[in-house]
């Protein structure tokens, strides 16, 4: 009986480790992919037009322009909070966003978010699993 309990404990411990490592790896992967986007599309020099040209026939599935009074007035709470976090992170005001929904690898999907200033120059980009 004690032997069986020990096996169960070991299995539970290993499963816990896999879950923790899996979650951490997912966040790390998203950070790395975001960094790659920023290398491909350098902030400050890349325009919205250049990003759209690069993506070709893939169009943003979502776009938004900062409403009068700022993002705090944007009707969608998810988008509102996401942009407020980005603005705090980069220390700049986001005037426009585009989100592309695309395949990523063999069996996964992702969002690529592009954040622009008032002159339509890229100020940040973010990669995200579509399931997030």
N, C-alpha and C positions, 0 to 999 in steps of 0.2 A: 504494500500500500504506500509506504513512504517513497519507494522507487517511482511509482506512478505519479505521485504528487511532485516529485522532483522533475520529472519529464515535462509535466504540464507547466511548471514554473519556468523551466528553461525555454519552452516554446513561447510562452507569453512574453518573456523577457526579449527574445529574439524578434518577435512581432512588434513589440514596442520600439525597439531600436530601428527596425525597418521603417516604421511610420515616421519617426522623428527624422531620420536621415532623408526619407522621401520628401517630407515637407521642406526641410532646409534646402535640399537640392533644387526643388522647384523654385523657391525664392531666389536662390543663387543663379539659377538658369535664366530666370526672367531679368535679373539685374545685368547679367552678361549680354543677353540679347538686346537690352535697351542700350547698353554701351556700344554694341555693334551698330545699331541704328544711328547713333550719334557720330560714329566714325564715318559712316556712309554719307550722312547728311549733317555736315558740321553746322552747329548753331551760329547764327549771326551772318553767315554767308549763303546759306541755302534758302531759296525762296519757295513759297508754296507752289508756284508754277513749275519749278524744277522737280519738286517731289511728285507732282501730278504727272509730269512728263515721264519721269522714271518708272512710275507704276503703270503707265500705258493705259490699257483698256480696263484696268481694275480701278473702280471709282470708290470714293469713301462711302461707306454704308451709313455714316453719320457725320454731320458737320454742324457747327454752331458758332455764332458770333456773340461776343459779350453784349449782354443787354444794357440798356441805359440804366445806370445805377450800379453796375458791376455784376459779377457772377452770383453774388448773394441773392440776387433777384431772379436767377434762372429757375424755371419751374421744375426741372427734374432734379431731385435731391442727390441722386448718385453723381450725376455730372457736376452739379454745383459743388459738392464736397470734394470731388476728384480734382477739379481745377483750383479750388482754394488751396489744397495740399500742394499741388504743383507750383502755384505762385509763391507759396512760402518757401518751398525747396529751392527754387531758382532765384528768388528775390526780384522777380519781374512780373509785370502784368501781362496776362494772356488775353489777346484780343479775339483769337479765332482758334478753333480746333477742328481737326479732321481725324476720323477713325476709319482705318481699313480693316476689313475682315477677310482673312486669307488662310489657305492651308499652310501648315507648318509641319513638314515631315510627312511621313506615310499616313498616319491616322490621327492627326491632331489639327486643331484650328487655333488661330491666334488673332489678336487685335494689335494693330500698330497705330498708336496715337501720335499725332503731330500737333504741337502747340506753336502758335505764331504770334508775333507782336503786331502792332498797328500798321506796319509797313509790309505785312505778309512775309516776314523773314522768320525762319525757324528759330525758336528759342529753347525747345526741348522736344524729346521724342521718348516714347515708352512702349515697350513690348509687353504683352499680357496674354496669358492663356485665355481662350475664349470662355472656358468654364469658370474663371475667377469672377 
